[in-house]
């Protein structure tokens, strides 16, 4: 429809990068673009930690399922949901902050996601590519410790950025009919639509791997969801002052 | 830097709309743009409910602090974190889904936020404007009921969209130096930077309200955080099968 929508629709994760640095001024401009995303009740609850130190990168990569691009990417950022800043704002006015609410955890986390998505779109618009690193949550307490995060701050995800040295295909998404529902939630036709989509995903993997990978969306999802999902998260988050009530 | 970054930096919430409909084909195109955002482990956990029915809109508006634009906006969408679809995928393969993990709540909620932000950027690129409606969580159980949401699906936020009939200023954000930190979390200079920013916000409100509103960022935040934050959220989410462990 226009070049912005074309850009959004061309998104794919980039995990291999040219040996070319990203200017610090550019990174700051990307942060500004991230900040311009909507923020719930103006809380601005996202902080970004830029990690350059090779030893820290190595250790985060080790935690994050040994993803080598965490070490190799010219830029590695960690997006943190930050309510420490709000504690400071309260202290500035001798106000006692009520914290620990699930609602606050949600709004701070969503704030980070809106920020990060704006930042990634901005990055892609100037020819950079990147990917989110959710795997930092594999051992989130260790990442927290490496970054010296205080109470009320937790790392939501990481992000690798750099000039792409690969050009993968975009990955087919679920049919719009499954995603967009009218007036109320209705999933009567979802099973058939997902079955048809499964075939599309299977063809995508086939063509990408010369027939080696034979997998569909529902198989992938069902294979993943029979396993525990980072069961340490609740305990960790509570230890940081989140999700207490 | 380029027209995409200019677009992102020009964002402001639009709450008044021209009396002009948005074509359904355009809405579907926006959904597709939303879907192209990154999705954690390919879970695609966002469903969108388009609400046109005036009675439902009226009731959601009532719940959402009587925000009239929920009734008036040409388009009103509710973004839902949806793991019902994953239950279906598991059923398709006779797999028993392990659910209730905090990690799953987080990834599904973040998925929705990335999706919604892409959708809003796409909307703004074609001349639409909009705003997020977090206030649907004021009485989230009522919104859930109105939309007939099943187990494992919850409404994260709403969004109003339409052709703008207002042109508000952009709102100044925190200094980059507060947001972007190097190597580890360090907030030693934050108090001074926030105090300077407070003055900037105060001038913004002054000029927007002809001197009637006298408020700073830290005052606004501290005023808000001495109150409870939607204390019903944890109970509601657990009743839907989220945040159980």
Interface residues (C-beta under 8 A of the other chain):
Chain A: X1 X2 X3 X4 X5 X7 X8 X9 X10 X11 X13 X27 X28 X29 X31 X32 X33 X35 X36 X37 X38 X40 X41 X42 X43 X44 X46 X47 X48 X49 X50 X51 X52 X53 X56 X80 X84 X85 X86 X88 X89 X90 X92 X93 X95 X96 X97 X98 X99 X101 X102 X103 X104 X106 X107 X109 X110 X112 X113 X114 X116 X117 X118 X120 X121 X122 X125 X126 X131 X132 X134 X137 X146 X147 X148 X149 X150 X153 X156 X157 X170 X171 X173 X174 X176 X178 X179 X180 X181 X182 X183 X184 X185 X186 X187 X190 X191 X194 X195 X217 X218 X219 X220 X221 X222 X223 X224 X225 X226 X227 X228 X229 X230 X231 X233 X234 X237 X243 X245
Chain B: X1 X2 X3 X4 X5 X7 X8 X9 X10 X11 X13 X27 X28 X29 X31 X32 X33 X35 X36 X37 X38 X40 X41 X42 X43 X44 X46 X47 X48 X49 X50 X51 X52 X53 X56 X80 X84 X85 X86 X88 X89 X90 X92 X93 X95 X96 X97 X98 X99 X101 X102 X103 X104 X106 X107 X109 X110 X112 X113 X114 X116 X117 X118 X120 X121 X122 X125 X126 X131 X132 X134 X137 X146 X147 X148 X149 X150 X153 X156 X157 X170 X171 X173 X174 X176 X178 X179 X180 X181 X182 X183 X184 X185 X186 X187 X190 X191 X194 X195 X217 X218 X219 X220 X221 X222 X223 X224 X225 X226 X227 X228 X229 X230 X231 X233 X234 X237 X243 X245
